[in-house]
Amino acid sequence: MTMRRLLAGALAVLTGGTVAVVLIQSATAAATTTSTPVAAERRGQAPLVIGHRGASAHRPEHTLLSYEAAIAMGADYIEPDLVSTRDHVLVARHENEISGTTDVARRPEFADRRTTKTIDGRPVTGWFTEDFTLAELKTLRARERVPDLRPDNTAFDGLAEIPTFEEVVRLAQRHGVGVYPETKHPSYFDSIGLSLEEPLLAVLDATRMREVFIQSFETANLRELRTRTKLPLIQLITWGGAPYDWTAAGDPRTYDDMVKPDGLREVSRYADGIGVDTRRVVPVGPDGRLGTPTTLVADAHRRRLDVHVWTVRNENSQLPADHRLGDPASPVYARATGDVAGWLARLLDLGVDGAFCDDPAMGRAVVARRTG
């Protein structure tokens, strides 16, 4: 991390109004983390701060506004989720169904595009990127996906277009950060003739972008990518369920099998790391409080797999009960900022190599405090 990036991160914390929270939380972090000799910085590498969908705690996700904010806040990587347009251009959206993240439902000229499709075995109703050309999508405007949780972000509704993957990559290059794209629903897009892997690699080749991690919840596309690129690949692992390509093929295995020693050994044959729900590292009980950490980080490291966790969020409602702050009776308690610094520090002490953060400024402050 350069001094310029550290200063940028510090400035972002100050301007974002979170510095007081960070300072207040530092004592909590020290009291709640468990030291271990395998923390990333003790292995000679600084943990990565990954801007989750940009800086989605501060701007509507997957917009250039959000990615620019994440860069200013000191993110090492910015994350675009990738889906395809009808004319096979990759764009950044959390899902290919876009009624919750754009103004498409208010656009009468596109009313007839509303439909129901089966995505990964589930019926989904709405408007889908693959039914629009890029030119049509560019007429839409982004809006905050969870306005009740992040009402301040609604001030930016209607200001940003849907960015292409290439626009995100070129933004990252201008500012010296990496990109961390996720291929969304790769089996589905393969089934409709809009495979995601070829245009993804084409953009990376055309831009000569090399600061990249490529991630997916499925396995077959990562195996295919392994034969076509040397860029690091990350197998995503949720708390429950199974990769959709396994389910579609009748494979009875689940993500629970994937995190076992034999499963990690298999993952290491095609991927360079795993991206896991934080509950895979520290389970959460029925009362919302943290349990005993698992051995997953150490098991993965034995297989030379990096471990990146998702998602570190600011809001009390998104944090383990152990790291919530304030009065639960308050009407704003759910969206109030909790002890996110203490939670992230705990995860880093357990040895994770990076974290997806909705607030990269908070992530940068925690990492900077630990690494000096």
C-alpha positions as CSV (number, residue, x, y, z in Angstrom):
1,M,0.0,0.0,0.0
2,T,1.5,3.3,-1.1
3,M,1.5,6.4,1.1
4,R,-0.8,8.1,-1.4
5,R,-3.4,5.3,-1.0
6,L,-3.1,5.4,2.8
7,L,-3.7,9.2,2.8
8,A,-6.6,8.8,0.4
9,G,-8.1,6.2,2.7
10,A,-7.6,8.4,5.8
11,L,-9.2,11.4,4.0
12,A,-12.1,9.3,2.9
13,V,-12.7,8.2,6.5
14,L,-12.6,11.8,7.7
15,T,-14.9,13.0,5.0
16,G,-17.3,10.1,5.3
17,G,-17.9,10.9,9.0
18,T,-16.8,7.5,10.2
19,V,-13.5,8.3,11.9
20,A,-15.2,8.9,15.3
21,V,-16.8,5.4,15.1
22,V,-13.4,3.9,14.2
23,L,-11.7,5.5,17.2
24,I,-14.5,4.5,19.5
25,Q,-14.5,1.0,18.2
26,S,-10.7,0.4,18.6
27,A,-10.9,-0.6,22.2
28,T,-13.8,-3.0,21.4
29,A,-11.8,-4.5,18.6
30,A,-8.8,-5.1,20.9
31,A,-11.0,-6.8,23.4
32,T,-12.9,-9.0,21.1
33,T,-10.3,-10.3,18.7
34,T,-8.3,-13.5,19.2
35,S,-4.7,-13.3,18.3
36,T,-3.4,-16.1,16.1
37,P,0.0,-16.5,14.4
38,V,-1.5,-16.9,10.9
39,A,-3.0,-13.5,10.4
40,A,-2.3,-12.2,6.9
41,E,0.1,-9.4,7.9
42,R,2.1,-11.9,10.0
43,R,2.6,-13.9,6.8
44,G,4.1,-10.9,5.1
45,Q,1.0,-9.7,3.2
46,A,-1.5,-6.9,3.9
47,P,-5.1,-8.1,3.9
48,L,-7.0,-6.8,0.9
49,V,-9.8,-4.3,1.1
50,I,-12.3,-5.1,-1.6
51,G,-14.9,-2.5,-2.4
52,H,-18.1,-4.6,-2.4
53,R,-20.1,-3.5,-5.5
54,G,-18.0,-0.3,-5.1
55,A,-18.8,1.6,-1.9
56,S,-22.3,0.4,-1.6
57,A,-22.7,1.8,1.9
58,H,-22.4,5.3,0.4
59,R,-23.6,5.1,-3.2
60,P,-26.0,3.0,-5.2
61,E,-24.2,-0.2,-5.9
62,H,-22.5,-1.1,-9.2
63,T,-22.4,2.5,-10.5
64,L,-19.3,4.5,-11.4
65,L,-20.3,6.7,-8.5
66,S,-19.9,3.8,-6.2
67,Y,-16.7,2.6,-7.7
68,E,-15.2,6.1,-7.7
69,A,-16.1,6.4,-4.0
70,A,-14.5,3.0,-3.2
71,I,-11.3,4.0,-4.9
72,A,-11.2,7.3,-3.0
73,M,-11.8,5.4,0.3
74,G,-8.7,3.2,-0.3
75,A,-10.0,0.0,-1.8
76,D,-7.4,-2.3,-3.2
77,Y,-10.0,-3.9,-5.6
78,I,-13.4,-2.9,-6.8
79,E,-16.1,-5.6,-7.5
80,P,-18.4,-5.6,-10.5
81,D,-21.0,-8.4,-10.7
82,L,-21.3,-9.2,-14.4
83,V,-24.3,-10.0,-16.5
84,S,-24.9,-9.8,-20.3
85,T,-26.9,-7.6,-22.6
86,R,-28.8,-8.9,-25.6
87,D,-25.9,-7.8,-27.8
88,H,-23.4,-9.7,-25.6
89,V,-21.8,-6.8,-23.7
90,L,-21.0,-7.3,-20.1
91,V,-22.5,-4.8,-17.6
92,A,-22.2,-4.4,-13.9
93,R,-25.4,-5.4,-12.1
94,H,-26.0,-7.6,-9.0
95,E,-28.6,-9.6,-10.9
96,N,-29.8,-9.8,-14.5
97,E,-33.2,-8.8,-13.2
98,I,-33.0,-5.1,-12.8
99,S,-36.3,-3.7,-11.5
100,G,-34.8,-3.2,-8.0
101,T,-31.7,-1.4,-9.1
102,T,-32.9,0.8,-12.0
103,D,-35.9,2.9,-13.0
104,V,-37.0,0.4,-15.7
105,A,-40.4,-0.3,-14.0
106,R,-41.2,3.4,-14.5
107,R,-40.3,3.5,-18.1
108,P,-43.5,2.9,-20.2
109,E,-41.5,2.2,-23.4
110,F,-40.2,-1.0,-21.8
111,A,-43.4,-2.2,-20.1
112,D,-43.8,-5.1,-22.5
113,R,-40.3,-6.4,-21.6
114,R,-41.6,-7.5,-18.1
115,T,-41.6,-11.3,-18.0
116,T,-41.0,-14.4,-15.9
117,K,-38.0,-16.6,-16.4
118,T,-36.4,-19.5,-14.6
119,I,-33.0,-18.5,-13.3
120,D,-31.0,-21.2,-11.5
121,G,-34.1,-23.3,-11.1
122,R,-36.2,-20.5,-9.6
123,P,-39.0,-18.4,-11.2
124,V,-38.1,-14.7,-11.3
125,T,-40.3,-12.0,-12.6
126,G,-39.2,-8.6,-13.8
127,W,-37.0,-7.0,-16.5
128,F,-33.8,-8.7,-17.6
129,T,-30.5,-7.3,-19.0
130,E,-30.4,-10.0,-21.7
131,D,-33.6,-8.6,-23.2
132,F,-32.0,-5.1,-23.7
133,T,-29.3,-3.9,-26.0
134,L,-26.5,-1.9,-24.4
135,A,-27.9,1.3,-26.0
136,E,-31.3,0.6,-24.4
137,L,-29.8,-0.1,-21.0
138,K,-27.8,3.1,-21.1
139,T,-31.1,5.1,-21.2
140,L,-32.0,3.7,-17.7
141,R,-30.8,5.2,-14.5
142,A,-29.6,3.4,-11.4
143,R,-31.2,3.6,-8.0
144,E,-30.6,2.4,-4.4
145,R,-31.5,-1.3,-4.0
146,V,-32.2,-1.2,-0.3
147,P,-33.6,2.3,0.4
148,D,-35.0,1.4,3.9
149,L,-31.5,0.3,5.0
150,R,-29.6,3.1,3.2
151,P,-32.0,6.1,2.8
152,D,-29.1,8.5,2.3
153,N,-28.1,6.7,-0.9
154,T,-31.4,7.6,-2.5
155,A,-30.1,11.1,-3.0
156,F,-28.1,9.6,-5.9
157,D,-31.1,7.9,-7.5
158,G,-31.3,8.7,-11.2
159,L,-27.8,10.1,-11.5
160,A,-25.9,7.2,-12.8
161,E,-26.0,4.9,-15.8
162,I,-25.4,1.2,-15.8
163,P,-21.7,0.8,-16.5
164,T,-20.1,-1.7,-18.8
165,F,-17.4,-4.0,-17.5
166,E,-14.9,-2.2,-19.7
167,E,-15.8,1.2,-18.2
168,V,-15.2,-0.3,-14.7
169,V,-11.8,-1.7,-15.7
170,R,-10.6,1.5,-17.3
171,L,-11.7,3.5,-14.2
172,A,-9.7,1.0,-12.0
173,Q,-6.7,1.4,-14.3
174,R,-6.7,5.2,-14.2
175,H,-6.5,5.0,-10.4
176,G,-4.2,2.0,-9.9
177,V,-6.6,-0.4,-8.3
178,G,-7.6,-3.9,-9.2
179,V,-10.9,-5.4,-10.3
180,Y,-12.6,-8.4,-8.9
181,P,-15.4,-9.5,-11.3
182,E,-18.0,-12.1,-10.5
183,T,-19.7,-14.0,-13.3
184,K,-23.4,-14.2,-12.3
185,H,-25.5,-17.2,-13.3
186,P,-23.0,-18.6,-15.8
187,S,-24.9,-21.8,-16.6
188,Y,-28.0,-19.7,-17.3
189,F,-26.2,-17.3,-19.6
190,D,-24.5,-20.3,-21.4
191,S,-28.0,-21.8,-22.0
192,I,-29.2,-18.7,-23.9
193,G,-26.0,-18.3,-26.0
194,L,-24.5,-15.4,-24.0
195,S,-21.6,-17.0,-22.3
196,L,-19.9,-14.6,-19.8
197,E,-16.3,-16.0,-19.9
198,E,-15.3,-15.1,-23.4
199,P,-16.3,-11.4,-23.3
200,L,-14.8,-11.1,-19.8
201,L,-11.4,-12.3,-21.0
202,A,-11.7,-10.2,-24.1
203,V,-12.1,-7.1,-22.1
204,L,-9.2,-8.0,-19.8
205,D,-7.0,-8.8,-22.8
206,A,-8.0,-5.6,-24.7
207,T,-7.3,-3.4,-21.7
208,R,-4.2,-5.4,-20.6
209,M,-5.6,-5.5,-17.1
210,R,-3.7,-7.8,-14.8
211,E,-4.7,-6.8,-11.3
212,V,-7.7,-9.2,-11.3
213,F,-9.4,-11.9,-9.3
214,I,-12.3,-13.7,-11.2
215,Q,-14.9,-15.3,-8.9
216,S,-17.9,-17.5,-9.3
217,F,-20.4,-19.5,-7.2
218,E,-20.4,-22.2,-9.9
219,T,-17.5,-24.6,-10.6
220,A,-17.6,-25.6,-14.3
221,N,-16.9,-22.1,-15.6
222,L,-13.9,-21.7,-13.2
223,R,-12.5,-25.0,-14.5
224,E,-13.0,-23.7,-18.0
225,L,-11.3,-20.4,-17.2
226,R,-8.4,-22.3,-15.6
227,T,-7.5,-23.6,-19.1
228,R,-7.7,-20.2,-20.6
229,T,-6.1,-17.8,-18.2
230,K,-3.4,-17.6,-15.5
231,L,-5.3,-14.9,-13.6
232,P,-6.3,-15.9,-10.1
233,L,-9.6,-17.6,-9.7
234,I,-11.8,-17.6,-6.6
235,Q,-14.4,-20.2,-5.8
236,L,-17.3,-18.6,-4.0
237,I,-18.9,-20.6,-1.2
238,T,-22.2,-19.7,0.5
239,W,-23.4,-20.7,4.0
240,G,-25.8,-23.3,2.6
241,G,-26.9,-24.8,-0.7
242,A,-24.8,-26.0,-3.6
243,P,-23.2,-24.7,-6.8
244,Y,-26.0,-24.5,-9.4
245,D,-24.0,-26.4,-12.0
246,W,-23.7,-29.3,-9.5
247,T,-27.5,-29.2,-8.8
248,A,-28.3,-29.1,-12.5
249,A,-26.1,-32.1,-13.2
250,G,-27.7,-34.2,-10.4
251,D,-24.5,-34.0,-8.3
252,P,-25.6,-34.5,-4.6
253,R,-22.6,-32.6,-3.2
254,T,-23.1,-29.2,-1.5
255,Y,-20.9,-26.3,-0.4
256,D,-20.6,-28.1,3.0
257,D,-18.7,-30.8,1.1
258,M,-16.5,-28.2,-0.6
259,V,-15.1,-26.8,2.6
260,K,-14.0,-30.2,3.9
261,P,-10.4,-31.1,3.4
262,D,-11.1,-33.3,0.3
263,G,-13.3,-30.6,-1.1
264,L,-10.6,-27.9,-0.6
265,R,-8.1,-30.2,-2.2
266,E,-10.3,-30.4,-5.3
267,V,-10.9,-26.6,-5.4
268,S,-7.1,-26.1,-5.3
269,R,-6.8,-27.9,-8.6
270,Y,-8.5,-25.1,-10.5
271,A,-8.8,-22.1,-8.2
272,D,-6.4,-19.9,-6.2
273,G,-8.6,-19.0,-3.4
274,I,-12.1,-19.2,-1.8
275,G,-14.5,-16.4,-1.2
276,V,-16.7,-17.4,1.7
277,D,-19.7,-16.2,3.8
278,T,-18.2,-14.9,7.1
279,R,-20.3,-17.6,8.8
280,R,-18.0,-20.2,7.3
281,V,-15.2,-18.7,9.4
282,V,-17.2,-17.8,12.5
283,P,-20.6,-19.5,12.8
284,V,-23.6,-17.5,14.2
285,G,-26.0,-19.1,16.6
286,P,-29.8,-18.8,16.7
287,D,-29.4,-15.8,19.0
288,G,-27.3,-14.0,16.4
289,R,-24.2,-14.2,18.5
290,L,-20.8,-15.6,17.3
291,G,-19.8,-19.2,18.0
292,T,-16.4,-20.9,17.9
293,P,-14.3,-20.2,14.8
294,T,-14.0,-23.1,12.4
295,T,-10.7,-24.4,11.0
296,L,-11.6,-23.4,7.5
297,V,-9.0,-20.6,7.1
298,A,-6.1,-22.9,8.3
299,D,-7.5,-25.8,6.2
300,A,-7.6,-23.6,3.1
301,H,-4.1,-22.2,3.7
302,R,-2.7,-25.7,3.9
303,R,-4.0,-26.1,0.3
304,R,-2.4,-22.8,-0.7
305,L,-5.8,-21.2,-1.1
306,D,-6.4,-17.6,-0.1
307,V,-9.5,-16.8,1.9
308,H,-11.6,-13.7,1.2
309,V,-14.7,-13.2,3.3
310,W,-18.0,-11.5,2.5
311,T,-19.6,-9.2,3.3
312,V,-18.5,-6.8,6.1
313,R,-21.3,-4.3,6.4
314,N,-21.8,-1.3,8.7
315,E,-25.4,-1.6,9.8
316,N,-26.4,-3.3,13.0
317,S,-28.9,-5.5,11.2
318,Q,-26.0,-6.8,9.0
319,L,-23.6,-7.5,11.9
320,P,-23.4,-10.4,14.4
321,A,-25.2,-9.5,17.7
322,D,-21.8,-9.3,19.4
323,H,-20.9,-6.3,17.3
324,R,-24.1,-4.2,17.4
325,L,-24.1,-0.8,19.1
326,G,-26.8,1.4,20.4
327,D,-30.4,1.1,21.7
328,P,-32.3,-1.8,20.1
329,A,-35.5,0.2,20.8
330,S,-34.4,3.1,18.6
331,P,-36.3,3.3,15.3
332,V,-32.9,3.7,13.5
333,Y,-31.1,0.9,15.3
334,A,-31.2,-1.5,12.4
335,R,-29.4,0.9,10.1
336,A,-27.2,2.5,12.6
337,T,-23.4,1.8,12.4
338,G,-22.3,-1.0,14.7
339,D,-18.9,-2.2,15.8
340,V,-17.9,-3.0,12.3
341,A,-14.2,-2.3,13.0
342,G,-14.1,-4.8,15.8
343,W,-15.8,-7.4,13.6
344,L,-13.4,-6.9,10.8
345,A,-10.4,-7.0,13.1
346,R,-11.7,-10.3,14.5
347,L,-11.9,-11.8,11.1
348,L,-8.4,-10.5,10.2
349,D,-7.0,-12.0,13.4
350,L,-8.4,-15.3,12.3
351,G,-6.2,-15.2,9.3
352,V,-8.4,-14.2,6.4
353,D,-6.5,-12.6,3.4
354,G,-9.1,-10.0,2.4
355,A,-12.6,-8.8,3.0
356,F,-15.4,-7.5,0.9
357,C,-16.5,-4.2,2.5
358,D,-19.6,-2.1,1.8
359,D,-17.6,0.7,3.4
360,P,-14.0,0.5,2.1
361,A,-13.0,3.5,4.2
362,M,-13.8,1.5,7.3
363,G,-11.9,-1.5,5.9
364,R,-8.9,0.7,5.1
365,A,-8.8,2.3,8.5
366,V,-8.8,-1.2,10.2
367,V,-6.1,-2.6,7.9
368,A,-4.0,0.6,8.2
369,R,-4.1,0.5,12.0
370,R,-2.9,-3.1,12.0
371,T,-0.2,-2.8,9.3
372,G,1.2,0.6,10.3
